[in-house]
Amino acid sequence: MTNDDRLFLITGATGRTGVGTVNLLLERGHGVRALVHREDGRSRALADAGAEIAVADLHDLDAVTAAVRGVTGAYLCHPILPGLIEATACFARAATGAGVRSVVNMSQISARPDAGSDAAREHWQGERLLDRTGLLTAHIRPTFFAEWLSLWWERRDGEGHLRLPFGDGRHAPIAAVDQSYVIAALLLDPEPHDRAVHTLHGPIELDHHDIARTMSRTLGIPVRYEPISVEEFASAMTERGMHPHTVQHLSNVAVDYRNGVFAGTNDNVERIGHRVPLSVEQFTVAHQHDFEVSGPYYVPAS
């Protein structure tokens, strides 16, 4: 435990990186205010763990102003949906007015001014907006989450299938829990990372054929990667009712992925978060129950 009296605001607190960050800070004895969209079982679990719960929409200036009151540092995370720039501006205005000292901003590895994805361009603009405030600001840009493997996974006839539009591109999948260690570390020691952009990768760069072979060995069943077109991927997402903004984003980052934008690896998780990141094999073992059934977004065979 610590006598530290700092209070940290975690937005997207029931999301994959948010819940991990809340729990890490609480375990280390820090005060946490968890910003959620609604009270439900997930927010109650955070409250039971010791977090203060704030129900607010990131686009509601009055609600965000109340949420940042007394906060030392904040983690800002917006879903891949319209409104990121407005939410970032709302947060920046509220945070600077309340005397918040620092922010860790969840961006993405494809963020750049000429990106094909609308969301990627908005993330780049959001970074620049925060850089122009008086907040100590650090941006994290993860490659594809390891959780993608379970979300887009199909379990069929005792076999696993990954039908995705990534060609022979490569990346080092990064688990959300590993990102939480980096976020917590940046919140606790923001000064060395002011205006820094940290890309986050897992330990081993693989293509999806490699990933399928690794998962097959780990799960003990045949697992196949089946490359599909971006058009088939977009059509499947649309049929599943995904927001057009999300479909446009994921279709364009699939092209980025093929072009190497998501590739590479580094030691940022270990260097900043003081944690060895999970490999695909370790992630699959830890989440083995998720691979017993098909994920919610799998692309069915035609």
C-alpha positions, 0 to 999 in steps of 0.5 A, spaced: 500 500 500 502 507 499 500 513 502 500 517 495 494 521 495 493 522 487 487 520 484 487 517 477 481 517 472 480 511 467 475 512 462 473 506 458 474 503 465 470 497 463 474 496 457 480 491 456 485 496 457 481 500 462 479 494 467 486 492 467 489 499 469 484 500 474 485 494 478 493 495 477 492 502 480 488 499 486 492 494 487 498 499 488 494 503 493 492 509 489 485 512 488 481 511 482 475 514 479 472 509 473 468 513 468 463 508 465 457 509 460 452 506 465 452 502 471 452 494 470 455 488 473 462 490 470 462 497 473 459 494 480 465 489 480 470 495 479 466 499 485 467 492 489 474 492 488 475 499 491 474 504 485 469 510 485 464 510 479 463 516 475 457 515 470 458 520 464 459 521 456 465 523 454 461 528 449 458 531 455 462 537 458 458 538 464 459 531 466 466 530 464 468 536 468 465 533 474 469 527 473 475 530 472 474 534 479 480 533 484 484 528 478 491 528 478 492 524 471 487 521 466 487 515 461 483 517 455 480 512 451 475 513 446 472 507 442 472 506 434 466 510 433 464 517 431 466 523 435 473 522 437 475 529 436 469 532 440 470 527 446 478 529 446 476 537 446 471 536 451 476 532 455 482 537 454 477 543 456 475 540 462 482 537 464 485 543 463 480 547 467 480 542 473 488 542 474 489 535 471 496 534 471 497 529 465 494 524 460 495 518 457 492 517 450 490 511 447 491 512 440 493 507 434 499 505 430 496 507 424 495 514 426 497 519 421 494 525 417 494 521 410 491 515 413 485 511 409 482 510 415 477 516 418 478 514 425 486 513 424 486 520 422 482 523 427 487 519 432 492 523 429 488 530 430 487 528 437 494 527 439 496 534 436 490 537 440 492 534 446 500 536 445 497 543 445 495 543 452 498 544 458 497 537 460 503 532 460 501 528 455 503 521 452 500 517 447 500 509 446 499 506 439 498 499 440 499 494 434 493 489 433 490 486 440 491 479 441 484 479 443 483 480 436 484 472 435 478 470 439 473 475 437 474 473 429 475 466 431 471 461 428 470 454 431 467 449 426 467 441 426 473 441 431 477 446 428 479 453 428 479 458 422 481 465 422 478 468 416 481 475 415 484 480 410 491 480 412 495 477 406 502 475 408 503 481 413 506 481 420 505 483 427 507 482 434 500 481 437 499 485 444 495 483 449 490 488 453 493 486 460 500 488 458 498 495 455 495 496 462 502 495 465 504 501 460 498 505 462 499 505 469 506 506 469 505 512 464 500 515 469 504 514 475 511 517 472 509 522 467 514 527 466 519 523 462 514 521 457 511 528 456 509 528 448 512 521 447 509 517 442 510 509 444 508 504 439 506 497 443 508 490 441 508 483 443 514 479 443 514 476 437 512 478 430 508 473 426 504 472 420 497 469 421 499 462 418 505 462 424 499 465 428 495 459 426 500 454 427 502 456 434 494 456 436 494 449 433 499 446 437 497 450 443 489 448 443 491 441 440 486 442 434 487 444 427 487 451 426 487 454 419 488 462 417 484 463 410 486 470 407 480 473 404 479 480 401 478 486 404 471 487 400 468 480 403 471 482 410 467 489 410 461 485 407 461 481 413 462 486 418 456 490 415 452 484 415 453 483 423 451 490 424 457 494 425 457 501 425 459 504 418 465 508 421 468 502 424 467 498 418 471 504 414 476 504 419 477 496 419 477 495 412 483 501 411 487 498 416 487 491 413 490 495 407 495 498 412 497 491 415 498 488 408 503 494 407 507 493 414 504 499 418 502 494 424 509 490 423 515 490 428 516 489 435 520 493 441 521 492 448 516 498 450 512 494 455 518 491 459 522 497 459 516 502 461 511 497 464 516 492 467 512 486 465 514 481 459 509 481 454 505 475 453 506 471 447 501 468 442 502 461 445 501 464 452 495 468 451 492 462 448 493 458 454 490 464 458 484 465 454 483 457 452 476 458 454 475 463 449 477 459 443 472 453 445 466 457 441 466 462 435 468 469 437 462 474 435 465 477 429 468 471 425 467 471 418 463 465 415 465 461 409 461 463 403 
